[in-house]
Amino acid sequence: QLDDSYKELPLGERLIKQLNSCPKGSEGWRQYEDIGGEIFKYLFGNTFRNYKFEYQAKTSDGVHRRDLIVNNTYKDTTGFWHLAKTDYNSNLVIVDFKNYQNKLNSDTFYMPTKYLNSQVGNFAIVFSREGLDENAKKIQLKLLSEKKLVLCLTDSKLIDMINQKMNGQEPLNSMENMFYTLCKDI
């Protein structure tokens, strides 16, 4: 449920307040997923020709359920979504929400890779409250060397990107910078 006191704020400020007030852990998982979906749309919705998305999207065999999928109908052929499509075959942008109180370990971070395949693509975004521990960072680099890109957006990174958007800057530039940093570390 959204707190009514946020309604008067501009959307970006409201999202930051909601993110900051969302309880970490199992208590707030649903709220975190809802806020995360709103944040994703706020940051990137206008960068797709047709922002088509689905929450809790099951695979046809019913084995996997992805928190959020977005059809990668990028607008800009020089932008980050184009890179995800061409270099990582990302027909869908897969977003996984991890509302954990601590940094993600390698096992937890690796879990969303089960959604990646040749049809969907080899790209995913993980929203994590606290980011990745050192072993998870090593897995992230290993995945990149295997041509699978999994980016992690922490609360602080999301707030940074929301502030960029409110100041007229393009948050996708942050995604490009994260990609560059990962590539240079391989």
N, C-alpha and C positions, 0 to 999 in steps of 0.2 A: 504494500500500500504506500502511496506517495503522501508525504506530509504536506498538508495544505499551505503551510507557511512558506513553502518554496515557490508557490504559483506566481507570485509577483516578480520573482527574479528573472533576468534573462536566462534563456535555456542553458547556456554554457555554465553560468554560475550555479544554476539549480543542479545541474548534473554533478558538479564538483562537490556541492554540499551533500547530495544524496550518496555519492561514492564515499565521502569521508564518514558519513553517519551509518553506513551499512555494516552490520556486525560481521566480523570474520568468523570463518568456521561453518559448521553444518547449520547453525541457527539462521544464517543469512544467505545460504546458497541461492535460493530462488530470487531474493531481492537483488543479489549481486548479478545474477544472470539477466534480470530485467534491466537494471541500470547499465550493464555492459552492452546490451543490445541497443539501448538508446544512445549510449556514447558512440558506439560504432557508427550508427546512422548519422548522428550529428557530425562526426568527424569526416565521414567518407561518403555518405549517401549521395551527395551531389557529384561525386567523381565517377559514377556509373551512369550509362545511358538509361538504364531501366533498373532501378533499385528493387530487385526482387529477392526476398529473403524468406527463410523459414526457421522457426525455433523447433528444437527437439526433432529434427529430421531423421527418420529411420531409414536405414538401407533397405533395399527391396527384400532381402532375406530376413530382415528384422533382427539381425545380430548386433548391429551397431546403431547408436543414436548420437547424432552430432548436435551440440548445443545450439549452434547457429550456422547456417550456410547462406551464402550470398552469391547470386549469379554474377560471375565476373564479366560484366558487359562494360568494360572500361571505356571512358571517353577519350582520354589522352594517350596517343600512341607513343609518347615520350615519357610517360609517367610510370609509377611503381606497379600499378595493376597490370600494365602491358608487360613489364618485366616478369611478373609472376605468371602471366599467361604463356609467354613465349619461352622463358627459361625453365619454368617448373610445371608447364602444362596445366596451369590452374584454371580449370573451367569453373570451379567453385572456390570461393574463399571460405575456408572452414575456420570457425572461431570457437575455441573451447574456453570455458570460464572455470577457473580454479580459485575458489574462495577460501583458500587455506590460510591459517594463521602464520605459518612459517614459509620459508623459501621452498620451492619445489625441489625434490630430489630427482635423481636421474630416472627412477622408475615412474614417478608421477609425470614428469615432463615428457617421457617417451610415449606414454599412453595415447595421446592424440594421433601419433603416427599410424595407428591402426586404421585410421580413416583415409589415409593417402593411398592412391592407386593410379594406374595409367589413365583412367577415365575421369576421375575427379581432379586429379593433379597431385603434385608433391609439394604443396604449400599449405601451411596452417598458421594461425595466430593463437597464442595462448594468453589470455588475460590472467595474470597472477598478482595477488595483492602485494606480495613481498619479493617476487622475482625468482631467480634460480640460485641454487647452491653451486659450489664449484664443480661437483660431478655432473650436474645437469648442464652446466655451461660446456663441459667437455663433450657430452652427448650432442648438444646443439651443433658444435663444430664438426663432430663425426658425421652427423646427419647431412650437414651442408656438403661435406666432401663426397657424400653418396648421392648428391643432387636432390636433397630434400631440405626445404627451407622451412624452419619453424621459428617464428619470431615470438618473443615474450614481451608483453606490455604490462608493466607494473602500474600500480596506482599513481605513483609520482610521474611516470612517463605519460600516462593518460591525462593527468591534470596539466602537465606541460603542453600537451597537444591541444587540449581544450582551450588553454590560454592563447596558444598560437592562433587557433581558429577565431577566437573572439577579437584578436588583434589584426585580423585580415591576412594572416599568413597561411600557408598550405601545410597541414599536418602530415600529408604524404611525404613531404621532404624528410620528416623524422624517420619514417619507415625506410626511405632510401639510405639515410645515414646509418641506421642500425644494420642494414644489409651490408653496406660498405665496411663497417667495423668488423662484422663477422668474417667477411671475405679476407680482409687483411690479416686476420688472426689465424687463418688456416696454414 
